[in-house]
Amino acid sequence: MEQINFIITMDLAVKFLYKGVITPKEYKIFLHEMTTKYGQNNLQILYQIKLDMFLN
């Protein structure tokens, strides 16, 4: 269940990032906090890649 919560929340954060609601810095902080809370290190890589794609 924690993995599902992590995915849903981070997908929403990605949408906010692309719409300009949050900055890349805010996204990185949020990603770190979510990873710390849910311990989803394997998914952190996926969402870090999404940030890298956004920045490039």
Secondary structure, DSSP 4 states (H G I P E B T S, - for coil): -HHHHHHHHHHHHHHHHHHTSS-HHHHHHHHHHHHHHH--HHHHHHHHHHHHHHH-
